[in-house]
C-alpha cells in the first residue's frame, strides 16, 4: 500500500477522538516503515541523478538499500523494541511501534517483486504476493483504485469522527498531500 493509505488505515484502527498527540503518534508509526524508501528515492533521484528506470529496477535492489529498508520493516526488531517500550511504560513509543507493525501487516499481501524481508535479520525470506499495490502486472491497476477508495472513504470517516481543530487540519493536509501524490505518480511514474 502507498504511505498515505497506510496512514489513513492506521488512524482508522488506532486513533481516538480529541487526542491530538495520539493522532500524530499513529500517523508517524504508519509512515516510518516507508521513510527509508523515501530517503532512498530522494537520494537516488535528486542527488545521484539516476533515472526512474534505473532507480526501481537496479538501485532499489542493492543489498545496502535493502538492508536499510528492511530494518524498518522487520517484525522481530520492531517487536523487541515494542516489548522494551511497553515494559518501560513509555507513553507514545508503543503507539508508534504498533503503527509500524500494522503497516507491515498491511504490506505483506500487496508486495510482489519488491517484497520486504519482514523477519530480517533472522531470515532473508520474503513473501512474494501474487498481488501488487502498484504493479499492473500483478493487479496494481485494481489496487490503485482500491487505495484511492480507502483514502476517500477513510478521510471522510476520520473527518466525521474527529472533532478537534488540529485533527481536522491534519486530515485536510493528508487529503491535499494525497492529491499531490496522485499527480506526481501520473506525471513521473505513469508516464
N, CA and C atoms as an extended XYZ file, in Angstrom:
573
Properties=species:S:1:pos:R:3:atomname:S:1:resname:S:1:resid:I:1 pbc="F F F"
N         0.847       -1.181        0.000 N   UNK     1
C         0.000        0.000        0.000 CA  UNK     1
C         0.888        1.239        0.000 C   UNK     1
N         0.363        2.313       -0.551 N   UNK     2
C         1.136        3.550       -0.520 CA  UNK     2
C         1.078        4.157        0.881 C   UNK     2
N         1.991        5.050        1.154 N   UNK     3
C         2.142        5.602        2.508 CA  UNK     3
C         0.876        6.287        3.000 C   UNK     3
N         0.234        7.064        2.146 N   UNK     4
C        -0.990        7.761        2.562 CA  UNK     4
C        -2.077        6.797        3.006 C   UNK     4
N        -2.234        5.701        2.267 N   UNK     5
C        -3.249        4.712        2.636 CA  UNK     5
C        -2.887        4.052        3.961 C   UNK     5
N        -1.598        3.814        4.181 N   UNK     6
C        -1.162        3.256        5.470 CA  UNK     6
C        -1.524        4.193        6.621 C   UNK     6
N        -1.297        5.474        6.425 N   UNK     7
C        -1.598        6.446        7.488 CA  UNK     7
C        -3.092        6.437        7.798 C   UNK     7
N        -3.920        6.510        6.771 N   UNK     8
C        -5.370        6.533        6.990 CA  UNK     8
C        -5.838        5.223        7.627 C   UNK     8
N        -5.342        4.085        7.146 N   UNK     9
C        -5.736        2.795        7.725 CA  UNK     9
C        -5.358        2.723        9.198 C   UNK     9
N        -4.156        3.171        9.528 N   UNK    10
C        -3.716        3.181       10.924 CA  UNK    10
C        -4.588        4.095       11.774 C   UNK    10
N        -4.898        5.273       11.258 N   UNK    11
C        -5.741        6.209       12.011 CA  UNK    11
C        -7.138        5.644       12.223 C   UNK    11
N        -7.658        4.947       11.226 N   UNK    12
C        -8.982        4.333       11.381 CA  UNK    12
C        -8.971        3.275       12.476 C   UNK    12
N        -7.866        2.546       12.599 N   UNK    13
C        -7.773        1.467       13.594 CA  UNK    13
C        -7.403        1.990       14.978 C   UNK    13
N        -6.432        2.907       15.049 N   UNK    14
C        -5.842        3.262       16.350 CA  UNK    14
C        -6.246        4.605       16.948 C   UNK    14
N        -6.666        5.562       16.144 N   UNK    15
C        -6.861        6.911       16.701 CA  UNK    15
C        -8.154        7.010       17.499 C   UNK    15
N        -8.172        7.959       18.408 N   UNK    16
C        -9.336        8.220       19.253 CA  UNK    16
C        -9.682        9.705       19.150 C   UNK    16
N       -10.937       10.008       19.402 N   UNK    17
C       -11.372       11.410       19.358 CA  UNK    17
C       -10.652       12.262       20.390 C   UNK    17
N       -10.399       13.492       19.986 N   UNK    18
C        -9.844       14.518       20.875 CA  UNK    18
C        -8.529       14.096       21.523 C   UNK    18
N        -7.709       13.386       20.798 N   UNK    19
C        -6.385       13.001       21.286 CA  UNK    19
C        -5.354       13.365       20.211 C   UNK    19
N        -5.030       14.668       20.081 N   UNK    20
C        -4.131       15.091       19.007 CA  UNK    20
C        -2.751       14.430       19.061 C   UNK    20
N        -2.220       14.216       20.249 N   UNK    21
C        -0.898       13.580       20.340 CA  UNK    21
C        -0.957       12.138       19.860 C   UNK    21
N        -2.022       11.447       20.195 N   UNK    22
C        -2.210       10.081       19.728 CA  UNK    22
C        -2.327       10.066       18.203 C   UNK    22
N        -3.036       11.022       17.652 N   UNK    23
C        -3.215       11.161       16.211 CA  UNK    23
C        -1.853       11.233       15.520 C   UNK    23
N        -0.968       12.068       16.050 N   UNK    24
C         0.369       12.240       15.471 CA  UNK    24
C         1.193       10.963       15.639 C   UNK    24
N         1.148       10.342       16.803 N   UNK    25
C         1.913        9.114       17.047 CA  UNK    25
C         1.468        8.001       16.100 C   UNK    25
N         0.170        7.868       15.903 N   UNK    26
C        -0.362        6.846       14.994 CA  UNK    26
C         0.113        7.123       13.566 C   UNK    26
N         0.004        8.371       13.137 N   UNK    27
C         0.432        8.734       11.778 CA  UNK    27
C         1.928        8.482       11.586 C   UNK    27
N         2.731        8.805       12.582 N   UNK    28
C         4.176        8.557       12.498 CA  UNK    28
C         4.465        7.069       12.369 C   UNK    28
N         3.818        6.265       13.182 N   UNK    29
C         4.025        4.820       13.121 CA  UNK    29
C         3.670        4.250       11.765 C   UNK    29
N         2.623        4.786       11.165 N   UNK    30
C         2.211        4.314        9.842 CA  UNK    30
C         3.209        4.723        8.761 C   UNK    30
N         3.897        5.830        8.977 N   UNK    31
C         4.798        6.391        7.980 CA  UNK    31
C         6.220        5.831        8.057 C   UNK    31
N         6.689        5.530        9.246 N   UNK    32
C         8.100        5.177        9.460 CA  UNK    32
C         8.591        4.019        8.582 C   UNK    32
N         7.829        2.933        8.396 N   UNK    33
C         8.366        1.864        7.535 CA  UNK    33
C         8.651        2.301        6.096 C   UNK    33
N         7.995        3.333        5.618 N   UNK    34
C         8.244        3.833        4.258 CA  UNK    34
C         9.298        4.934        4.198 C   UNK    34
N         9.701        5.485        5.331 N   UNK    35
C        10.695        6.574        5.314 CA  UNK    35
C        12.013        6.170        4.664 C   UNK    35
N        12.541        4.956        4.911 N   UNK    36
C        13.779        4.592        4.211 CA  UNK    36
C        13.624        4.586        2.687 C   UNK    36
N        12.441        4.241        2.207 N   UNK    37
C        12.210        4.234        0.759 CA  UNK    37
C        12.148        5.666        0.234 C   UNK    37
N        11.557        6.551        1.009 N   UNK    38
C        11.508        7.966        0.624 CA  UNK    38
C        12.927        8.543        0.595 C   UNK    38
N        13.720        8.215        1.614 N   UNK    39
C        15.121        8.664        1.659 CA  UNK    39
C        15.890        8.092        0.467 C   UNK    39
N        15.714        6.789        0.230 N   UNK    40
C        16.354        6.127       -0.916 CA  UNK    40
C        16.009        6.849       -2.218 C   UNK    40
N        14.723        7.082       -2.435 N   UNK    41
C        14.278        7.699       -3.685 CA  UNK    41
C        14.829        9.123       -3.830 C   UNK    41
N        14.787        9.891       -2.750 N   UNK    42
C        15.315       11.260       -2.794 CA  UNK    42
C        16.811       11.239       -3.119 C   UNK    42
N        17.539       10.355       -2.483 N   UNK    43
C        18.978       10.275       -2.721 CA  UNK    43
C        19.281        9.874       -4.164 C   UNK    43
N        18.654        8.802       -4.607 N   UNK    44
C        18.957        8.253       -5.929 CA  UNK    44
C        18.496        9.162       -7.074 C   UNK    44
N        17.392        9.874       -6.864 N   UNK    45
C        16.886       10.727       -7.943 CA  UNK    45
C        17.466       12.143       -7.884 C   UNK    45
N        17.465       12.749       -6.715 N   UNK    46
C        17.882       14.146       -6.602 CA  UNK    46
C        19.393       14.328       -6.517 C   UNK    46
N        20.064       13.454       -5.754 N   UNK    47
C        21.495       13.634       -5.527 CA  UNK    47
C        22.358       12.796       -6.470 C   UNK    47
N        21.980       11.528       -6.666 N   UNK    48
C        22.773       10.663       -7.547 CA  UNK    48
C        22.373       10.832       -9.013 C   UNK    48
N        21.152       11.311       -9.261 N   UNK    49
C        20.722       11.615      -10.620 CA  UNK    49
C        20.339       10.428      -11.492 C   UNK    49
N        20.002        9.321      -10.881 N   UNK    50
C        19.607        8.155      -11.674 CA  UNK    50
C        18.203        8.327      -12.247 C   UNK    50
N        17.956        7.641      -13.362 N   UNK    51
C        16.635        7.676      -13.992 CA  UNK    51
C        15.661        6.831      -13.180 C   UNK    51
N        14.373        7.047      -13.403 N   UNK    52
C        13.339        6.257      -12.717 CA  UNK    52
C        13.542        4.773      -12.980 C   UNK    52
N        13.831        4.432      -14.217 N   UNK    53
C        14.020        3.025      -14.574 CA  UNK    53
C        15.174        2.398      -13.790 C   UNK    53
N        16.307        3.065      -13.745 N   UNK    54
C        17.475        2.543      -13.024 CA  UNK    54
C        17.196        2.484      -11.520 C   UNK    54
N        16.538        3.508      -10.994 N   UNK    55
C        16.227        3.539       -9.557 CA  UNK    55
C        15.422        2.314       -9.158 C   UNK    55
N        14.355        2.016       -9.905 N   UNK    56
C        13.413        0.978       -9.473 CA  UNK    56
C        13.731       -0.417       -9.998 C   UNK    56
N        14.647       -0.534      -10.971 N   UNK    57
C        14.995       -1.875      -11.459 CA  UNK    57
C        16.380       -2.324      -11.005 C   UNK    57
N        17.222       -1.375      -10.591 N   UNK    58
C        18.585       -1.745      -10.186 CA  UNK    58
C        18.928       -1.242       -8.784 C   UNK    58
N        18.906        0.055       -8.607 N   UNK    59
C        19.374        0.652       -7.344 CA  UNK    59
C        18.564        0.184       -6.134 C   UNK    59
N        17.262        0.068       -6.310 N   UNK    60
C        16.384       -0.365       -5.208 CA  UNK    60
C        16.800       -1.721       -4.650 C   UNK    60
N        17.326       -2.589       -5.484 N   UNK    61
C        17.637       -3.956       -5.090 CA  UNK    61
C        19.066       -4.145       -4.592 C   UNK    61
N        19.834       -3.064       -4.485 N   UNK    62
C        21.185       -3.172       -3.943 CA  UNK    62
C        21.119       -3.598       -2.469 C   UNK    62
N        22.020       -4.488       -2.033 N   UNK    63
C        21.958       -5.010       -0.651 CA  UNK    63
C        21.960       -3.922        0.426 C   UNK    63
N        22.748       -2.880        0.252 N   UNK    64
C        22.783       -1.822        1.266 CA  UNK    64
C        21.438       -1.148        1.444 C   UNK    64
N        20.792       -0.815        0.321 N   UNK    65
C        19.471       -0.189        0.404 CA  UNK    65
C        18.448       -1.182        0.961 C   UNK    65
N        18.503       -2.436        0.536 N   UNK    66
C        17.549       -3.419        1.024 CA  UNK    66
C        17.679       -3.614        2.540 C   UNK    66
N        18.904       -3.664        3.047 N   UNK    67
C        19.107       -3.795        4.494 CA  UNK    67
C        18.538       -2.594        5.235 C   UNK    67
N        18.816       -1.396        4.727 N   UNK    68
C        18.310       -0.166        5.345 CA  UNK    68
C        16.781       -0.169        5.386 C   UNK    68
N        16.167       -0.524        4.278 N   UNK    69
C        14.706       -0.556        4.201 CA  UNK    69
C        14.137       -1.636        5.108 C   UNK    69
N        14.744       -2.822        5.084 N   UNK    70
C        14.180       -3.956        5.823 CA  UNK    70
C        14.316       -3.836        7.338 C   UNK    70
N        15.281       -3.080        7.820 N   UNK    71
C        15.367       -2.829        9.268 CA  UNK    71
C        14.077       -2.175        9.768 C   UNK    71
N        13.538       -1.264        8.980 N   UNK    72
C        12.324       -0.543        9.369 CA  UNK    72
C        11.048       -1.311        9.031 C   UNK    72
N        11.204       -2.487        8.447 N   UNK    73
C        10.070       -3.342        8.103 CA  UNK    73
C        10.222       -4.720        8.740 C   UNK    73
N        11.010       -4.801        9.795 N   UNK    74
C        11.314       -6.068       10.453 CA  UNK    74
C        10.388       -6.306       11.646 C   UNK    74
N         9.576       -7.326       11.542 N   UNK    75
C         8.661       -7.667       12.641 CA  UNK    75
C         9.438       -8.005       13.919 C   UNK    75
N        10.504       -8.835       13.873 N   UNK    76
C        11.216       -9.139       15.119 CA  UNK    76
C        11.856       -7.914       15.777 C   UNK    76
N        12.505       -7.065       14.976 N   UNK    77
C        13.165       -5.892       15.561 CA  UNK    77
C        12.154       -4.935       16.190 C   UNK    77
N        11.078       -4.672       15.479 N   UNK    78
C        10.055       -3.755       15.996 CA  UNK    78
C         9.375       -4.345       17.220 C   UNK    78
N         9.141       -5.650       17.220 N   UNK    79
C         8.507       -6.304       18.365 CA  UNK    79
C         9.388       -6.221       19.606 C   UNK    79
N        10.684       -6.426       19.455 N   UNK    80
C        11.606       -6.315       20.601 CA  UNK    80
C        11.554       -4.906       21.172 C   UNK    80
N        11.615       -3.902       20.313 N   UNK    81
C        11.567       -2.510       20.787 CA  UNK    81
C        10.212       -2.231       21.441 C   UNK    81
N         9.142       -2.776       20.887 N   UNK    82
C         7.803       -2.599       21.461 CA  UNK    82
C         7.722       -3.205       22.860 C   UNK    82
N         8.263       -4.386       23.036 N   UNK    83
C         8.251       -5.036       24.358 CA  UNK    83
C         9.038       -4.200       25.361 C   UNK    83
N        10.195       -3.718       24.964 N   UNK    84
C        11.010       -2.880       25.860 CA  UNK    84
C        10.266       -1.584       26.185 C   UNK    84
N         9.694       -0.943       25.181 N   UNK    85
C         8.966        0.316       25.395 CA  UNK    85
C         7.771        0.112       26.312 C   UNK    85
N         7.054       -0.981       26.129 N   UNK    86
C         5.896       -1.270       26.993 CA  UNK    86
C         6.357       -1.565       28.414 C   UNK    86
N         7.444       -2.316       28.563 N   UNK    87
C         7.975       -2.633       29.898 CA  UNK    87
C         8.443       -1.380       30.625 C   UNK    87
N         8.950       -0.424       29.860 N   UNK    88
C         9.420        0.832       30.459 CA  UNK    88
C         8.283        1.837       30.616 C   UNK    88
N         7.082        1.424       30.254 N   UNK    89
C         5.880        2.244       30.363 CA  UNK    89
C         6.006        3.572       29.614 C   UNK    89
N         6.643        3.494       28.461 N   UNK    90
C         6.731        4.677       27.601 CA  UNK    90
C         5.340        4.942       27.039 C   UNK    90
N         4.985        6.204       26.941 N   UNK    91
C         3.608        6.541       26.593 CA  UNK    91
C         3.324        6.454       25.094 C   UNK    91
N         4.157        7.063       24.261 N   UNK    92
C         3.836        7.174       22.844 CA  UNK    92
C         4.585        6.185       21.969 C   UNK    92
N         5.746        5.725       22.394 N   UNK    93
C         6.524        4.821       21.561 CA  UNK    93
C         5.772        3.520       21.238 C   UNK    93
N         5.063        2.912       22.176 N   UNK    94
C         4.292        1.711       21.812 CA  UNK    94
C         3.226        1.980       20.738 C   UNK    94
N         2.637        3.160       20.761 N   UNK    95
C         1.644        3.514       19.732 CA  UNK    95
C         2.324        3.613       18.369 C   UNK    95
N         3.470        4.253       18.321 N   UNK    96
C         4.231        4.370       17.075 CA  UNK    96
C         4.630        2.994       16.557 C   UNK    96
N         5.160        2.158       17.450 N   UNK    97
C         5.606        0.821       17.054 CA  UNK    97
C         4.442       -0.067       16.617 C   UNK    97
N         3.297        0.068       17.275 N   UNK    98
C         2.105       -0.677       16.856 CA  UNK    98
C         1.685       -0.235       15.460 C   UNK    98
N         1.793        1.053       15.191 N   UNK    99
C         1.503        1.569       13.853 CA  UNK    99
C         2.451        1.005       12.815 C   UNK    99
N         3.720        0.862       13.179 N   UNK   100
C         4.686        0.263       12.262 CA  UNK   100
C         4.315       -1.190       11.965 C   UNK   100
N         3.938       -1.928       13.013 N   UNK   101
C         3.557       -3.334       12.807 CA  UNK   101
C         2.298       -3.454       11.960 C   UNK   101
N         1.330       -2.582       12.184 N   UNK   102
C         0.119       -2.607       11.363 CA  UNK   102
C         0.458       -2.296        9.902 C   UNK   102
N         1.345       -1.344        9.693 N   UNK   103
C         1.811       -1.020        8.343 CA  UNK   103
C         2.376       -2.280        7.681 C   UNK   103
N         3.240       -2.973        8.387 N   UNK   104
C         3.880       -4.175        7.849 CA  UNK   104
C         2.837       -5.239        7.526 C   UNK   104
N         1.906       -5.465        8.440 N   UNK   105
C         0.872       -6.482        8.205 CA  UNK   105
C         0.018       -6.142        6.984 C   UNK   105
N        -0.208       -4.856        6.756 N   UNK   106
C        -0.961       -4.442        5.569 CA  UNK   106
C        -0.120       -4.507        4.291 C   UNK   106
N         1.189       -4.438        4.430 N   UNK   107
C         2.084       -4.532        3.275 CA  UNK   107
C         2.243       -5.959        2.761 C   UNK   107
N         2.283       -6.912        3.652 N   UNK   108
C         2.612       -8.288        3.277 CA  UNK   108
C         1.790       -8.804        2.095 C   UNK   108
N         0.475       -8.621        2.061 N   UNK   109
C        -0.275       -9.194        0.940 CA  UNK   109
C        -0.186       -8.401       -0.369 C   UNK   109
N         0.522       -7.272       -0.375 N   UNK   110
C         0.485       -6.405       -1.552 CA  UNK   110
C         1.847       -6.047       -2.134 C   UNK   110
N         2.842       -6.881       -1.905 N   UNK   111
C         4.166       -6.666       -2.499 CA  UNK   111
C         4.576       -7.910       -3.266 C   UNK   111
N         4.926       -7.714       -4.521 N   UNK   112
C         5.357       -8.831       -5.347 CA  UNK   112
C         6.881       -8.852       -5.403 C   UNK   112
N         7.490       -8.415       -6.505 N   UNK   113
C         8.947       -8.491       -6.616 CA  UNK   113
C         9.668       -7.466       -5.740 C   UNK   113
N         8.920       -6.560       -5.136 N   UNK   114
C         9.503       -5.576       -4.224 CA  UNK   114
C         9.220       -5.922       -2.761 C   UNK   114
N         8.922       -7.195       -2.492 N   UNK   115
C         8.604       -7.633       -1.125 CA  UNK   115
C         9.778       -7.379       -0.181 C   UNK   115
N         9.431       -7.129        1.073 N   UNK   116
C        10.448       -6.899        2.110 CA  UNK   116
C        10.747       -8.191        2.858 C   UNK   116
N        11.915       -8.221        3.493 N   UNK   117
C        12.271       -9.337        4.378 CA  UNK   117
C        11.721       -8.979        5.760 C   UNK   117
N        10.504       -9.361        6.028 N   UNK   118
C         9.840       -8.946        7.264 CA  UNK   118
C        10.344       -9.656        8.512 C   UNK   118
N        11.231      -10.630        8.342 N   UNK   119
C        11.808      -11.304        9.508 CA  UNK   119
C        13.317      -11.061        9.606 C   UNK   119
N        13.779      -10.034        8.906 N   UNK   120
C        15.172       -9.605        8.954 CA  UNK   120
C        15.506       -9.163       10.368 C   UNK   120
N        16.630       -9.454       10.939 N   UNK   121
C        17.805      -10.142       10.417 CA  UNK   121
C        17.791      -11.658       10.666 C   UNK   121
N        16.698      -12.178       11.177 N   UNK   122
C        16.627      -13.605       11.475 CA  UNK   122
C        16.508      -14.455       10.220 C   UNK   122
N        15.938      -13.883        9.177 N   UNK   123
C        15.707      -14.627        7.949 CA  UNK   123
C        15.695      -13.672        6.759 C   UNK   123
N        16.115      -14.175        5.618 N   UNK   124
C        16.048      -13.403        4.374 CA  UNK   124
C        14.799      -13.741        3.571 C   UNK   124
N        13.915      -14.546        4.139 N   UNK   125
C        12.705      -14.976        3.454 CA  UNK   125
C        11.795      -13.780        3.171 C   UNK   125
N        11.146      -13.821        1.996 N   UNK   126
C        10.177      -12.801        1.610 CA  UNK   126
C         8.900      -13.498        1.172 C   UNK   126
N         7.774      -12.932        1.548 N   UNK   127
C         6.514      -13.413        0.988 CA  UNK   127
C         6.273      -12.639       -0.294 C   UNK   127
N         6.340      -13.327       -1.417 N   UNK   128
C         6.112      -12.700       -2.717 CA  UNK   128
C         4.645      -12.921       -3.056 C   UNK   128
N         3.873      -11.857       -2.926 N   UNK   129
C         2.433      -11.934       -3.124 CA  UNK   129
C         2.081      -11.953       -4.614 C   UNK   129
N         0.987      -12.593       -4.961 N   UNK   130
C         0.521      -12.527       -6.350 CA  UNK   130
C        -0.148      -11.185       -6.672 C   UNK   130
N        -0.269      -10.334       -5.649 N   UNK   131
C        -0.912       -9.027       -5.805 CA  UNK   131
C         0.103       -7.943       -5.454 C   UNK   131
N         0.132       -6.901       -6.271 N   UNK   132
C         0.999       -5.757       -6.022 CA  UNK   132
C         0.138       -4.510       -5.827 C   UNK   132
N         0.534       -3.662       -4.898 N   UNK   133
C        -0.217       -2.428       -4.688 CA  UNK   133
C         0.016       -1.419       -5.809 C   UNK   133
N         1.018       -1.648       -6.653 N   UNK   134
C         1.342       -0.665       -7.691 CA  UNK   134
C         1.563       -1.258       -9.080 C   UNK   134
N         2.033       -2.487       -9.181 N   UNK   135
C         2.452       -3.051      -10.458 CA  UNK   135
C         1.260       -3.636      -11.218 C   UNK   135
N         0.919       -3.085      -12.398 N   UNK   136
C        -0.237       -3.576      -13.145 CA  UNK   136
C        -0.122       -5.037      -13.584 C   UNK   136
N         1.105       -5.560      -13.644 N   UNK   137
C         1.272       -6.979      -13.997 CA  UNK   137
C         0.688       -7.891      -12.913 C   UNK   137
N         0.543       -7.337      -11.709 N   UNK   138
C         0.026       -8.108      -10.565 CA  UNK   138
C        -1.165       -7.391       -9.937 C   UNK   138
N        -2.057       -6.895      -10.761 N   UNK   139
C        -3.312       -6.263      -10.340 CA  UNK   139
C        -3.124       -4.892       -9.680 C   UNK   139
N        -1.989       -4.257       -9.919 N   UNK   140
C        -1.739       -2.938       -9.344 CA  UNK   140
C        -2.705       -1.873       -9.828 C   UNK   140
N        -3.236       -2.029      -11.038 N   UNK   141
C        -4.216       -1.072      -11.536 CA  UNK   141
C        -5.499       -1.129      -10.707 C   UNK   141
N        -5.899       -2.336      -10.334 N   UNK   142
C        -7.078       -2.501       -9.471 CA  UNK   142
C        -6.770       -1.989       -8.064 C   UNK   142
N        -5.582       -2.314       -7.563 N   UNK   143
C        -5.196       -1.874       -6.215 CA  UNK   143
C        -5.106       -0.359       -6.117 C   UNK   143
N        -4.727        0.312       -7.190 N   UNK   144
C        -4.679        1.777       -7.174 CA  UNK   144
C        -6.069        2.342       -6.911 C   UNK   144
N        -7.063        1.777       -7.568 N   UNK   145
C        -8.449        2.221       -7.366 CA  UNK   145
C        -8.892        1.904       -5.928 C   UNK   145
N        -8.532        0.728       -5.438 N   UNK   146
C        -8.891        0.332       -4.065 CA  UNK   146
C        -8.261        1.300       -3.063 C   UNK   146
N        -6.991        1.633       -3.277 N   UNK   147
C        -6.311        2.551       -2.355 CA  UNK   147
C        -6.932        3.943       -2.370 C   UNK   147
N        -7.283        4.424       -3.549 N   UNK   148
C        -7.942        5.736       -3.641 CA  UNK   148
C        -9.286        5.691       -2.920 C   UNK   148
N       -10.015        4.595       -3.067 N   UNK   149
C       -11.305        4.446       -2.379 CA  UNK   149
C       -11.116        4.408       -0.864 C   UNK   149
N       -10.110        3.664       -0.402 N   UNK   150
C        -9.820        3.621        1.040 CA  UNK   150
C        -9.497        5.024        1.544 C   UNK   150
N        -8.695        5.752        0.778 N   UNK   151
C        -8.341        7.115        1.177 CA  UNK   151
C        -9.575        8.004        1.246 C   UNK   151
N       -10.397        7.970        0.211 N   UNK   152
C       -11.572        8.852        0.163 CA  UNK   152
C       -12.536        8.535        1.298 C   UNK   152
N       -12.902        7.279        1.437 N   UNK   153
C       -13.849        6.882        2.495 CA  UNK   153
C       -13.210        7.087        3.865 C   UNK   153
N       -11.949        6.707        3.980 N   UNK   154
C       -11.259        6.850        5.264 CA  UNK   154
C       -11.127        8.289        5.720 C   UNK   154
N       -10.764        9.170        4.805 N   UNK   155
C       -10.633       10.585        5.168 CA  UNK   155
C       -11.984       11.177        5.580 C   UNK   155
N       -13.044       10.815        4.864 N   UNK   156
C       -14.377       11.299        5.247 CA  UNK   156
C       -14.743       10.765        6.628 C   UNK   156
N       -14.495        9.481        6.863 N   UNK   157
C       -14.819        8.887        8.170 CA  UNK   157
C       -14.015        9.558        9.282 C   UNK   157
N       -12.721        9.784        9.050 N   UNK   158
C       -11.891       10.451       10.053 CA  UNK   158
C       -12.383       11.877       10.298 C   UNK   158
N       -12.797       12.573        9.239 N   UNK   159
C       -13.304       13.944        9.370 CA  UNK   159
C       -14.544       13.968       10.265 C   UNK   159
N       -15.412       12.987       10.075 N   UNK   160
C       -16.636       12.905       10.887 CA  UNK   160
C       -16.304       12.533       12.329 C   UNK   160
N       -15.396       11.586       12.503 N   UNK   161
C       -15.076       11.059       13.838 CA  UNK   161
C       -14.278       12.032       14.695 C   UNK   161
N       -13.395       12.795       14.085 N   UNK   162
C       -12.523       13.695       14.850 CA  UNK   162
C       -13.073       15.114       14.796 C   UNK   162
N       -13.289       15.669       15.966 N   UNK   163
C       -13.897       16.994       16.048 CA  UNK   163
C       -12.889       18.109       16.345 C   UNK   163
N       -11.696       17.741       16.786 N   UNK   164
C       -10.689       18.744       17.136 CA  UNK   164
C       -10.150       19.480       15.926 C   UNK   164
N        -9.824       20.744       16.133 N   UNK   165
C        -9.306       21.583       15.057 CA  UNK   165
C        -7.988       21.028       14.493 C   UNK   165
N        -7.094       20.586       15.386 N   UNK   166
C        -5.808       20.047       14.947 CA  UNK   166
C        -6.005       18.834       14.039 C   UNK   166
N        -6.870       17.911       14.473 N   UNK   167
C        -7.124       16.711       13.673 CA  UNK   167
C        -7.731       17.074       12.317 C   UNK   167
N        -8.658       18.028       12.309 N   UNK   168
C        -9.269       18.452       11.047 CA  UNK   168
C        -8.208       19.008       10.090 C   UNK   168
N        -7.292       19.811       10.619 N   UNK   169
C        -6.214       20.350        9.781 CA  UNK   169
C        -5.337       19.222        9.253 C   UNK   169
N        -5.036       18.252       10.094 N   UNK   170
C        -4.206       17.124        9.659 CA  UNK   170
C        -4.910       16.307        8.574 C   UNK   170
N        -6.195       16.088        8.731 N   UNK   171
C        -6.963       15.329        7.738 CA  UNK   171
C        -6.991       16.094        6.411 C   UNK   171
N        -7.218       17.392        6.472 N   UNK   172
C        -7.207       18.210        5.252 CA  UNK   172
C        -5.831       18.178        4.598 C   UNK   172
N        -4.788       18.272        5.391 N   UNK   173
C        -3.420       18.216        4.866 CA  UNK   173
C        -3.155       16.859        4.205 C   UNK   173
N        -3.633       15.769        4.820 N   UNK   174
C        -3.464       14.445        4.221 CA  UNK   174
C        -4.178       14.356        2.877 C   UNK   174
N        -5.374       14.921        2.797 N   UNK   175
C        -6.126       14.895        1.535 CA  UNK   175
C        -5.374       15.660        0.450 C   UNK   175
N        -4.862       16.837        0.782 N   UNK   176
C        -4.114       17.644       -0.186 CA  UNK   176
C        -2.837       16.919       -0.602 C   UNK   176
N        -2.120       16.355        0.374 N   UNK   177
C        -0.882       15.626        0.072 CA  UNK   177
C        -1.163       14.420       -0.825 C   UNK   177
N        -2.273       13.733       -0.590 N   UNK   178
C        -2.589       12.559       -1.400 CA  UNK   178
C        -2.928       12.945       -2.840 C   UNK   178
N        -3.643       14.031       -3.008 N   UNK   179
C        -3.920       14.516       -4.362 CA  UNK   179
C        -2.595       14.860       -5.050 C   UNK   179
N        -1.692       15.515       -4.317 N   UNK   180
C        -0.368       15.817       -4.858 CA  UNK   180
C         0.397       14.555       -5.227 C   UNK   180
N         0.288       13.536       -4.397 N   UNK   181
C         0.944       12.262       -4.668 CA  UNK   181
C         0.397       11.628       -5.949 C   UNK   181
N        -0.915       11.638       -6.112 N   UNK   182
C        -1.527       11.065       -7.316 CA  UNK   182
C        -1.059       11.819       -8.565 C   UNK   182
N        -0.980       13.141       -8.473 N   UNK   183
C        -0.489       13.938       -9.602 CA  UNK   183
C         0.966       13.580       -9.910 C   UNK   183
N         1.787       13.466       -8.861 N   UNK   184
C         3.192       13.078       -9.034 CA  UNK   184
C         3.295       11.716       -9.716 C   UNK   184
N         2.524       10.747       -9.241 N   UNK   185
C         2.557        9.398       -9.822 CA  UNK   185
C         2.191        9.449      -11.296 C   UNK   185
N         1.163       10.211      -11.622 N   UNK   186
C         0.728       10.301      -13.024 CA  UNK   186
C         1.780       10.997      -13.903 C   UNK   186
N         2.459       11.981      -13.357 N   UNK   187
C         3.429       12.731      -14.141 CA  UNK   187
C         4.777       12.016      -14.258 C   UNK   187
N         5.186       11.319      -13.198 N   UNK   188
C         6.531       10.746      -13.175 CA  UNK   188
C         6.527        9.240      -13.428 C   UNK   188
N         5.700        8.494      -12.727 N   UNK   189
C         5.777        7.037      -12.804 CA  UNK   189
C         4.847        6.439      -13.846 C   UNK   189
N         3.728        7.076      -14.117 N   UNK   190
C         2.785        6.508      -15.082 CA  UNK   190
C         3.079        6.955      -16.510 C   UNK   190
N         3.989        7.919      -16.640 N   UNK   191
C         4.278        8.464      -17.983 CA  UNK   191
C         5.045        7.473      -18.842 C   UNK   191
